[in-house]
Amino acid sequence: MTHVAFFGDGERPFALPLNETRQLERATGHGIGRLCKIVFAREFAIADLTETIRWALIGGGASPKEAADLIAAYADNRPIAELLTVVVPILESAFFGDTQADPANDETANG
């Protein structure tokens, strides 16, 4: 699933398809289930956050260089809470599916 959010200087797609999820697991040393658990419980390392953003940018279509440049420009030296607000919806989307419901497709909204 793809999650679109503002990061840095604009809206960006973030996704963790299987290949990028495997790379994220290697980069953080955690399986995706464990990574979700420690992030949601706020027991993470900074690298857990920045690597999640980086690999999700790549999964969303950014080149590895572009993703690294975006991390250097907009994640390094930012408050941890800002990074967390980017990472949590990325992991929710990867783990639970589309969390950004389209009201046009929501039958309860129309009836």
ZALOFI-345125 format. One record per residue (C-alpha): residue in one letter; x, z, y. Coordinates in Angstrom, 1 decimal, decimal comma, m for minus. Layout:
! ZALOFI-345125
+----+--------+--------+--------+
: aa :     px :     pz :     py :
+----+--------+--------+--------+
:  a :      X :      Z :      Y :
...
+----+--------+--------+--------+
//
This chain:
! ZALOFI-345125
+----+--------+--------+--------+
: aa :     px :     pz :     py :
+----+--------+--------+--------+
:  m :    0,0 :    0,0 :    0,0 :
:  t :    1,1 :   m0,7 :    3,5 :
:  h :    0,8 :    1,8 :    6,4 :
:  v :    1,1 :    0,5 :   10,0 :
:  a :    2,3 :    2,9 :   12,6 :
:  f :    4,1 :    3,1 :   15,9 :
:  f :    7,8 :    3,6 :   15,4 :
:  g :   10,5 :    3,2 :   18,1 :
:  d :    9,3 :    0,4 :   20,3 :
:  g :    6,2 :   m0,9 :   18,6 :
:  e :    3,8 :   m1,0 :   15,6 :
:  r :    5,6 :   m1,5 :   12,3 :
:  p :    4,5 :   m2,0 :    8,7 :
:  f :    5,8 :    0,6 :    6,3 :
:  a :    5,5 :    0,2 :    2,5 :
:  l :    7,1 :    1,6 :   m0,6 :
:  p :    6,6 :   m0,9 :   m3,4 :
:  l :    8,3 :    0,0 :   m6,7 :
:  n :   11,7 :   m1,5 :   m5,8 :
:  e :   12,0 :    0,4 :   m2,5 :
:  t :   10,5 :    3,5 :   m4,2 :
:  r :   13,3 :    3,4 :   m6,8 :
:  q :   15,9 :    2,9 :   m4,0 :
:  l :   14,4 :    5,9 :   m2,1 :
:  e :   14,6 :    8,0 :   m5,2 :
:  r :   18,3 :    7,1 :   m5,6 :
:  a :   19,0 :    7,8 :   m1,9 :
:  t :   17,3 :   11,2 :   m1,8 :
:  g :   18,1 :   12,3 :   m5,4 :
:  h :   14,4 :   13,1 :   m5,9 :
:  g :   11,7 :   11,3 :   m7,9 :
:  i :    8,8 :   10,2 :   m5,8 :
:  g :    6,5 :   13,0 :   m7,0 :
:  r :    9,1 :   15,6 :   m6,1 :
:  l :    9,8 :   14,0 :   m2,8 :
:  c :    6,1 :   14,1 :   m1,9 :
:  k :    5,9 :   17,7 :   m3,0 :
:  i :    8,9 :   18,8 :   m0,9 :
:  v :    7,9 :   16,8 :    2,2 :
:  f :    4,2 :   18,0 :    2,0 :
:  a :    5,5 :   21,6 :    1,5 :
:  r :    8,0 :   21,2 :    4,4 :
:  e :   10,9 :   22,0 :    2,2 :
:  f :   12,8 :   18,7 :    2,9 :
:  a :   16,2 :   17,7 :    4,0 :
:  i :   16,6 :   15,5 :    7,0 :
:  a :   17,9 :   12,7 :    4,8 :
:  d :   14,6 :   12,9 :    2,9 :
:  l :   12,8 :   11,9 :    6,1 :
:  t :   15,2 :    9,3 :    7,4 :
:  e :   15,6 :    7,6 :    4,0 :
:  t :   11,9 :    7,5 :    3,5 :
:  i :   11,5 :    5,8 :    6,9 :
:  r :   14,4 :    3,4 :    6,2 :
:  w :   13,2 :    2,3 :    2,8 :
:  a :    9,6 :    2,0 :    3,9 :
:  l :   10,6 :   m0,2 :    6,8 :
:  i :   12,5 :   m2,4 :    4,3 :
:  g :    9,4 :   m2,4 :    2,0 :
:  g :    7,3 :   m3,4 :    5,0 :
:  g :    9,5 :   m6,5 :    5,7 :
:  a :   12,4 :   m5,3 :    7,8 :
:  s :   15,9 :   m6,4 :    6,8 :
:  p :   18,2 :   m3,6 :    5,7 :
:  k :   20,3 :   m4,0 :    8,9 :
:  e :   17,2 :   m3,9 :   11,1 :
:  a :   15,9 :   m0,8 :    9,3 :
:  a :   19,3 :    0,9 :    9,7 :
:  d :   19,4 :   m0,1 :   13,4 :
:  l :   15,9 :    1,3 :   13,9 :
:  i :   16,8 :    4,6 :   12,2 :
:  a :   20,0 :    4,9 :   14,4 :
:  a :   18,0 :    4,1 :   17,5 :
:  y :   14,7 :    5,9 :   16,9 :
:  a :   15,2 :    8,6 :   14,2 :
:  d :   18,6 :   10,0 :   14,6 :
:  n :   18,7 :   12,8 :   17,1 :
:  r :   14,9 :   13,0 :   17,4 :
:  p :   12,9 :   16,2 :   16,8 :
:  i :   12,2 :   16,8 :   13,1 :
:  a :    8,4 :   17,0 :   13,8 :
:  e :    8,4 :   13,4 :   15,1 :
:  l :   10,1 :   12,2 :   11,9 :
:  l :    7,6 :   14,2 :    9,8 :
:  t :    4,6 :   12,6 :   11,6 :
:  v :    6,0 :    9,2 :   10,5 :
:  v :    6,9 :   10,1 :    7,0 :
:  v :    3,8 :   12,0 :    5,8 :
:  p :    1,4 :    9,0 :    6,2 :
:  i :    4,0 :    6,7 :    4,5 :
:  l :    4,1 :    8,9 :    1,5 :
:  e :    0,4 :    9,5 :    1,5 :
:  s :   m0,2 :    5,7 :    1,5 :
:  a :    2,4 :    5,2 :   m1,3 :
:  f :    1,2 :    8,1 :   m3,4 :
:  f :   m2,6 :    8,1 :   m2,8 :
:  g :   m3,3 :    4,5 :   m1,7 :
:  d :   m4,8 :    3,3 :    1,6 :
:  t :   m5,4 :    6,3 :    3,8 :
:  q :   m6,4 :    4,2 :    6,8 :
:  a :  m10,0 :    3,4 :    6,0 :
:  d :  m11,6 :    0,4 :    7,6 :
:  p :  m14,8 :    1,6 :    9,2 :
:  a :  m16,3 :   m1,9 :    8,8 :
:  n :  m16,0 :   m1,5 :    5,1 :
:  d :  m17,4 :    2,1 :    5,0 :
:  e :  m21,0 :    1,9 :    3,8 :
:  t :  m21,7 :    5,4 :    5,2 :
:  a :  m20,8 :    4,3 :    8,7 :
:  n :  m23,3 :    1,5 :    8,6 :
:  g :  m26,2 :    3,2 :    7,2 :
+----+--------+--------+--------+
//
